[in-house]
Amino acid sequence: MFEGQPKGLWALALANTGERFGYYTMLAVFLLYLQANFNYEPGLASTIYSTFLMMVYFLPVIGGIAADRFGFGKMVTTGIFIMFIGYLLLSVPLGGDIVAAAAMAVALVLVGLGTGLFKGNLQVMVGRLYDSPEYASKRDAGFSLFYMAINIGAMFAPTAAIKIMDWAQTSLGVSENDSYHFAFAVACASLIVSILIYYFSSSTYRHVLAGEKKTAAKDTKTADVPELSPSETKERIICLCLVFAVVIFFWMAFHQNGNTLTLFARDYTQTTSEGLQAMAFDVTNLVACIFIVYGLFGIVQNNTLRGKGISVLVVLLAVAFLGYKYTTLEGIVDVKAPIFQQFNPCYVVALTPVSVALFAWLNRKGKEPTSPQKIGLGMLVAAAAFCLMLVGSTGLLSPMDQASAIETDADPARVSANLLISTYLVLTFAELLLSPIGISFVSKVAPPKYAGLMMGLWFAATAVGNQLVMIPGLLWGANVPLTTIWGVLAAICLVSAAT
């Protein structure tokens, strides 16, 4: 999985890691910022949040069109600088009046546009690294590593947001509302790192951009595109449209992590933790667990005694580190709502090799599910996650009643953090079954003449799903019972799975 990859992969993956770290640092606290700084109701805050997500995933369609005209490398660079300006504007504390709201809107458009130019086009550059025959067989593993890099950036983002906000309040004496801007400033800093990585490692991927305009023009005229019959073309497009419909509802459900699941973490989840559970809220402990997983894989997969020995050492060191951290626990630790968003990327990084190994094993036995079967299974797993939330929320107050009880210090009932930790684990299984598999399926099934359009529609479907993220938020603001909100999401996933 790690061996034999082109050097450019690591450069582009690290550049993307820096950008994603900043993006998810901002996203971890964005909904809470909207409510704290502007006093927006949950419904309006959810609408703004989901509209921003929609822009982030729709604009890569425009970014791809621009790249076809001006070049992928130029659009990636332009996107980084536009994003930087957007995050810089968000970093300025302007208060909570109409001017501040207008500045925020402009900043969100800039971040969305910059991401649109950067995100998809960087992935195209990664794909081009594998066009040569020597790397062709490594393409799937390469994209798995690239996907992991995204989540490594996201994994540390919630901790970074919380730590920088706490530091700003305690050391600089700024208000809670202004401390959010320090989290947004982290995104600026991470983009600077991303820019430096991208430029100083350009020698490793420059060859994929050499003469891209000339090559594109030549390919347009002379490419030997295999012809499909009209009936086969229609059949493939219909099949892909069904996949896009499923994708819409998956992302609507999955991206509740920054919406209703964050509100649930803030209003319904215990605000303190102790013992083994408390260790889960320290990202370094999660990293140690990831090292254990990879070490165990190394023990099984390494063919040399030296390789196995290194893997054993990695496992032992990680276990020793966790043992030390457990013995030095200091009683009760505070648990803040954004920290729960670290679990999904941690699970992705830890479970990706497990997923790859599992399907490779099934493939050798001739029992690997087809891509549509994996996607359908992913929706069933997502439904199970929200069924878990439904059961765990039984007997709790409705959202507005809970908020009123908190304001009056009535000490309403709260649930264990294990509910959300478990839910994020189940949702991650669903993500690994659907997201990378879906992208691969589109690239494989799309009629050759419409390959670009079909990949664009994948992003567009994701964008529509992100816009629909607001619906559960509107239900939350309308004081609909929690069990109804989670039940609606579970039902949507089940119906999509049946499709």
Backbone hydrogen bonds, N-H to C=O, Kabsch-Sander energy under -0.5 kcal/mol:
donor,donor_aa,acceptor,acceptor_aa,energy
5,Q,2,F,-0.7
8,G,204,T,-0.6
9,L,6,P,-1.4
10,W,6,P,-0.6
10,W,7,K,-0.6
11,A,7,K,-1.3
12,L,8,G,-2.6
13,A,9,L,-2.8
14,L,10,W,-2.3
15,A,11,A,-2.2
16,N,12,L,-2.1
17,T,13,A,-2.2
18,G,14,L,-2.1
19,E,15,A,-1.6
20,R,16,N,-2.7
21,F,17,T,-2.3
22,G,18,G,-1.7
23,Y,19,E,-2.2
24,Y,20,R,-2.8
25,T,21,F,-1.6
26,M,22,G,-2.1
27,L,23,Y,-2.4
28,A,24,Y,-1.8
29,V,25,T,-0.6
29,V,26,M,-0.8
30,F,26,M,-0.8
31,L,27,L,-0.5
33,Y,29,V,-2.5
34,L,30,F,-2.2
35,Q,31,L,-1.6
36,A,32,L,-2.7
37,N,33,Y,-3.1
38,F,33,Y,-0.6
38,F,34,L,-1.2
39,N,35,Q,-1.0
40,Y,34,L,-1.3
45,A,41,E,-2.7
46,S,42,P,-2.5
47,T,43,G,-1.8
48,I,44,L,-2.3
49,Y,45,A,-2.4
50,S,46,S,-2.7
51,T,47,T,-2.2
52,F,48,I,-2.1
53,L,49,Y,-2.0
54,M,50,S,-2.3
55,M,51,T,-2.1
56,V,52,F,-2.3
57,Y,53,L,-1.6
58,F,54,M,-1.9
59,L,55,M,-2.5
61,V,58,F,-1.9
62,I,58,F,-0.6
63,G,59,L,-2.7
64,G,60,P,-2.3
65,I,61,V,-1.6
66,A,62,I,-2.5
67,A,63,G,-2.1
68,D,64,G,-1.9
69,R,65,I,-1.0
70,F,66,A,-3.0
71,G,67,A,-2.3
75,M,71,G,-1.6
76,V,72,F,-2.3
77,T,73,G,-2.1
78,T,74,K,-2.6
79,G,75,M,-2.5
80,I,76,V,-1.9
81,F,77,T,-1.7
82,I,78,T,-2.2
83,M,79,G,-2.5
84,F,80,I,-2.1
85,I,81,F,-1.9
86,G,82,I,-2.0
87,Y,83,M,-2.8
88,L,84,F,-2.5
89,L,85,I,-2.0
90,L,86,G,-1.9
91,S,87,Y,-1.5
92,V,89,L,-1.0
94,L,92,V,-0.9
101,A,97,D,-2.1
102,A,98,I,-2.3
103,A,99,V,-2.5
104,M,100,A,-2.3
105,A,101,A,-2.1
106,V,102,A,-2.2
107,A,103,A,-2.4
108,L,104,M,-2.6
109,V,105,A,-2.0
110,L,106,V,-2.3
111,V,107,A,-2.6
112,G,108,L,-2.6
113,L,109,V,-2.8
114,G,110,L,-2.9
115,T,111,V,-2.5
116,G,112,G,-2.1
117,L,113,L,-1.8
118,F,114,G,-1.8
119,K,115,T,-3.2
122,L,118,F,-2.1
123,Q,119,K,-1.4
124,V,120,G,-1.7
125,M,121,N,-2.0
126,V,122,L,-2.0
127,G,123,Q,-2.4
128,R,124,V,-2.1
129,L,125,M,-1.0
129,L,126,V,-0.8
130,Y,127,G,-1.5
131,D,128,R,-1.5
135,Y,132,S,-1.6
136,A,132,S,-0.9
137,S,133,P,-0.5
138,K,135,Y,-1.8
139,R,136,A,-1.3
142,G,138,K,-2.5
143,F,139,R,-2.4
144,S,140,D,-1.8
145,L,141,A,-2.1
146,F,142,G,-2.2
147,Y,143,F,-2.5
148,M,144,S,-2.0
149,A,145,L,-2.0
150,I,146,F,-1.6
151,N,147,Y,-1.4
152,I,148,M,-1.9
153,G,149,A,-1.8
154,A,150,I,-1.8
155,M,151,N,-2.0
156,F,152,I,-1.0
157,A,153,G,-0.6
160,A,156,F,-2.2
161,A,157,A,-2.6
162,I,158,P,-2.4
163,K,159,T,-2.8
164,I,160,A,-2.4
165,M,161,A,-1.8
166,D,162,I,-2.5
167,W,163,K,-2.6
168,A,164,I,-2.1
169,Q,165,M,-1.9
170,T,166,D,-2.7
171,S,167,W,-2.7
172,L,167,W,-0.9
172,L,168,A,-0.6
174,V,168,A,-1.9
179,S,175,S,-1.7
180,Y,176,E,-0.8
180,Y,177,N,-0.7
181,H,178,D,-1.1
182,F,178,D,-0.5
182,F,179,S,-0.9
183,A,179,S,-1.0
184,F,180,Y,-1.6
185,A,181,H,-1.6
186,V,182,F,-1.2
187,A,183,A,-0.8
188,C,184,F,-1.0
189,A,185,A,-2.1
190,S,186,V,-2.5
191,L,187,A,-1.8
192,I,188,C,-1.6
193,V,189,A,-1.8
194,S,190,S,-2.2
195,I,191,L,-2.8
196,L,192,I,-2.3
197,I,193,V,-2.4
198,Y,194,S,-2.4
199,Y,195,I,-2.4
200,F,196,L,-2.6
201,S,197,I,-1.3
202,S,199,Y,-1.3
204,T,201,S,-2.0
205,Y,202,S,-1.2
206,R,202,S,-1.7
208,V,205,Y,-1.7
209,L,206,R,-1.6
210,A,206,R,-0.9
212,E,209,L,-1.8
215,T,211,G,-2.7
216,A,212,E,-2.5
217,A,213,K,-2.4
218,K,214,K,-2.2
219,D,215,T,-3.0
220,T,216,A,-2.0
221,K,217,A,-1.3
222,T,218,K,-2.5
223,A,219,D,-2.2
225,V,223,A,-1.4
233,T,229,S,-2.7
234,K,230,P,-2.4
235,E,231,S,-2.2
236,R,232,E,-2.3
237,I,233,T,-2.3
238,I,234,K,-2.4
239,C,235,E,-2.1
240,L,236,R,-2.5
241,C,237,I,-2.4
242,L,238,I,-1.8
243,V,239,C,-1.6
244,F,240,L,-2.7
245,A,241,C,-2.0
246,V,242,L,-1.8
247,V,243,V,-2.6
248,I,244,F,-2.2
249,F,245,A,-1.3
250,F,246,V,-2.0
251,W,247,V,-2.4
252,M,248,I,-1.6
253,A,249,F,-1.6
254,F,250,F,-3.6
255,H,251,W,-2.1
256,Q,253,A,-1.4
257,N,254,F,-1.3
258,G,255,H,-0.9
259,N,256,Q,-1.0
261,L,256,Q,-2.4
262,T,256,Q,-0.7
263,L,259,N,-2.1
264,F,260,T,-2.5
265,A,261,L,-2.0
266,R,262,T,-2.1
267,D,263,L,-2.7
268,Y,264,F,-2.5
269,T,264,F,-0.9
270,Q,415,V,-2.6
273,S,333,V,-2.0
277,Q,274,E,-0.7
278,A,274,E,-0.6
279,M,275,G,-1.0
279,M,276,L,-0.6
280,A,276,L,-0.6
280,A,277,Q,-1.3
281,F,278,A,-1.4
282,D,279,M,-1.5
283,V,281,F,-0.6
285,N,282,D,-1.4
286,L,282,D,-1.2
287,V,283,V,-2.2
288,A,284,T,-1.9
289,C,285,N,-1.8
290,I,286,L,-2.0
291,F,287,V,-2.2
292,I,288,A,-1.8
293,V,289,C,-2.1
294,Y,290,I,-2.5
295,G,291,F,-2.6
296,L,292,I,-2.5
297,F,293,V,-1.9
298,G,294,Y,-2.2
299,I,295,G,-2.0
300,V,296,L,-1.7
301,Q,297,F,-2.8
302,N,298,G,-2.3
308,K,304,T,-2.2
309,G,305,L,-2.4
310,I,306,R,-2.3
311,S,307,G,-2.0
312,V,308,K,-2.4
313,L,309,G,-2.2
314,V,310,I,-2.4
315,V,311,S,-2.2
316,L,312,V,-2.5
317,L,313,L,-2.7
318,A,314,V,-2.3
319,V,315,V,-2.6
320,A,316,L,-2.5
321,F,317,L,-2.3
322,L,318,A,-2.2
323,G,319,V,-2.5
324,Y,320,A,-2.5
325,K,321,F,-2.6
326,Y,322,L,-2.2
327,T,323,G,-2.0
328,T,324,Y,-1.2
329,L,326,Y,-1.2
331,G,329,L,-0.7
333,V,273,S,-3.1
335,V,271,T,-3.2
339,I,336,K,-1.4
340,F,337,A,-1.4
341,Q,338,P,-1.8
342,Q,339,I,-1.8
343,F,340,F,-1.4
346,C,342,Q,-1.7
347,Y,343,F,-2.8
348,V,344,N,-2.3
349,V,345,P,-2.4
350,A,346,C,-2.3
351,L,347,Y,-2.8
352,T,348,V,-1.9
355,S,351,L,-2.9
356,V,352,T,-2.7
357,A,353,P,-2.4
358,L,354,V,-2.4
359,F,355,S,-2.3
360,A,356,V,-1.9
361,W,357,A,-2.2
362,L,358,L,-2.3
363,N,359,F,-2.2
364,R,360,A,-2.0
365,K,361,W,-1.2
366,G,363,N,-1.2
367,K,362,L,-3.1
368,E,362,L,-0.7
374,K,370,T,-2.3
375,I,371,S,-2.4
376,G,372,P,-2.5
377,L,373,Q,-2.5
378,G,374,K,-2.4
379,M,375,I,-1.7
380,L,376,G,-1.7
381,V,377,L,-2.3
382,A,378,G,-2.2
383,A,379,M,-2.2
384,A,380,L,-2.0
385,A,381,V,-1.7
386,F,382,A,-1.6
387,C,383,A,-1.9
388,L,384,A,-2.0
389,M,385,A,-1.6
390,L,386,F,-2.2
391,V,387,C,-2.4
392,G,388,L,-2.4
393,S,389,M,-1.5
394,T,390,L,-0.5
394,T,391,V,-1.0
396,L,393,S,-2.1
402,Q,398,S,-2.6
403,A,399,P,-2.4
404,S,400,M,-2.3
405,A,401,D,-2.1
406,I,402,Q,-2.2
407,E,403,A,-2.2
408,T,404,S,-1.6
409,D,406,I,-1.3
410,A,405,A,-3.1
415,V,268,Y,-3.0
419,L,416,S,-1.5
421,I,417,A,-2.2
422,S,418,N,-2.4
423,T,419,L,-2.1
424,Y,420,L,-2.7
425,L,421,I,-1.3
426,V,422,S,-2.1
427,L,423,T,-2.6
428,T,424,Y,-1.8
429,F,425,L,-1.7
430,A,426,V,-1.7
431,E,427,L,-2.4
432,L,428,T,-2.5
433,L,429,F,-1.3
434,L,430,A,-1.5
435,S,431,E,-2.5
438,G,434,L,-2.6
439,I,435,S,-1.9
440,S,436,P,-2.0
441,F,437,I,-2.4
442,V,438,G,-2.4
443,S,439,I,-2.1
444,K,440,S,-1.5
445,V,441,F,-2.7
446,A,442,V,-2.2
450,Y,447,P,-2.2
451,A,448,P,-1.1
454,M,450,Y,-2.7
455,M,451,A,-2.1
456,G,452,G,-2.2
457,L,453,L,-2.3
458,W,454,M,-1.5
459,F,455,M,-1.7
460,A,456,G,-2.3
461,A,457,L,-2.9
462,T,458,W,-2.1
463,A,459,F,-2.3
464,V,460,A,-2.4
465,G,461,A,-2.3
466,N,462,T,-2.1
467,Q,463,A,-1.9
468,L,464,V,-1.9
469,V,466,N,-0.8
470,M,467,Q,-1.3
471,I,468,L,-1.7
473,G,469,V,-0.8
474,L,470,M,-2.5
475,L,471,I,-2.2
476,W,472,P,-2.3
477,G,473,G,-2.3
478,A,474,L,-1.5
479,N,476,W,-1.6
480,V,475,L,-2.2
484,T,481,P,-0.6
485,I,481,P,-1.8
486,W,482,L,-2.6
487,G,483,T,-1.9
488,V,484,T,-2.5
489,L,485,I,-1.8
490,A,486,W,-2.4
491,A,487,G,-2.5
492,I,488,V,-2.3
493,C,489,L,-2.0
494,L,490,A,-2.2
495,V,491,A,-2.6
496,S,492,I,-2.2
497,A,493,C,-2.2
498,A,494,L,-1.8
499,T,495,V,-1.1
